[in-house]
Amino acid sequence: MNQSERRRAIERQHLSTRRSVTIPALASIFSVAENTIKSDLLFLESQGVAVCENPNGKPQRWFAVRSKDDLEMTLEVACAI
């Protein structure tokens, strides 16, 4: 799995507005280093997709900025226009 595929999987399958995910958990799921996941999450944060609830905490807890349902509705409206 390359970087963009992993980031897409994190965004679509692991980030939630209701349940947090941690860097160690994602590193284990994807069998990569924690620094790799941190880089992915920081990228997703810069794109407005992810947010870290406790940036100075250990472990950091990451959430989706908006729910997948909201995003799907936005895409459906965009396609209809």
C-alpha positions as CSV (number, residue, x, y, z in Angstrom):
1,M,0.0,0.0,0.0
2,N,1.5,3.3,-1.0
3,Q,1.2,6.6,0.9
4,S,-1.9,8.0,-0.8
5,E,-3.7,4.7,-0.5
6,R,-2.9,4.5,3.2
7,R,-4.0,8.1,3.8
8,R,-7.3,7.4,1.9
9,A,-7.8,4.3,4.0
10,I,-7.2,6.3,7.3
11,E,-9.6,9.0,6.2
12,R,-12.4,6.6,5.0
13,Q,-12.1,3.7,7.4
14,H,-10.5,4.8,10.6
15,L,-11.3,8.5,11.3
16,S,-14.6,9.2,13.0
17,T,-16.3,12.3,14.5
18,R,-17.4,10.1,17.5
19,R,-14.6,7.7,18.2
20,S,-10.9,8.6,18.4
21,V,-8.0,6.8,16.9
22,T,-4.4,6.8,18.1
23,I,-1.1,6.8,16.2
24,P,0.1,3.5,17.8
25,A,-3.2,1.8,16.8
26,L,-2.9,3.0,13.2
27,A,0.8,2.1,13.0
28,S,-0.1,-1.5,14.1
29,I,-3.0,-1.7,11.6
30,F,-0.9,-0.6,8.7
31,S,2.4,-2.2,9.8
32,V,4.3,1.1,9.5
33,A,6.3,3.3,11.9
34,E,4.4,5.7,14.2
35,N,6.3,8.6,12.5
36,T,4.8,7.6,9.2
37,I,1.2,7.6,10.6
38,K,1.9,11.0,12.4
39,S,3.0,12.4,9.0
40,D,-0.2,11.0,7.4
41,L,-2.4,12.5,10.1
42,L,-0.7,15.9,9.9
43,F,-1.2,15.9,6.2
44,L,-4.9,15.0,6.6
45,E,-5.1,17.8,9.2
46,S,-3.7,20.3,6.7
47,Q,-6.4,19.2,4.3
48,G,-9.1,19.9,6.8
49,V,-10.0,16.2,7.2
50,A,-8.5,15.3,10.6
51,V,-8.1,17.1,14.0
52,C,-6.1,16.1,17.0
53,E,-8.0,16.6,20.2
54,N,-4.9,16.6,22.5
55,P,-1.8,17.5,20.5
56,N,0.5,17.5,23.5
57,G,-1.1,14.3,25.0
58,K,0.2,10.8,24.9
59,P,-1.3,9.1,23.1
60,Q,-2.7,11.7,20.7
61,R,-6.4,11.2,19.9
62,W,-7.4,12.0,16.3
63,F,-10.9,12.5,15.0
64,A,-12.5,13.3,11.6
65,V,-13.5,16.9,11.2
66,R,-16.9,16.0,9.7
67,S,-18.8,12.8,9.6
68,K,-18.7,10.6,6.5
69,D,-22.4,11.1,6.1
70,D,-22.0,14.8,5.8
71,L,-19.2,14.3,3.2
72,E,-21.3,11.9,1.2
73,M,-24.2,14.3,1.2
74,T,-21.9,17.1,0.1
75,L,-20.6,14.9,-2.8
76,E,-24.2,14.0,-3.8
77,V,-25.2,17.7,-3.9
78,A,-22.1,18.5,-5.9
79,C,-22.8,15.8,-8.4
80,A,-26.4,17.0,-8.8
81,I,-25.4,20.5,-9.6
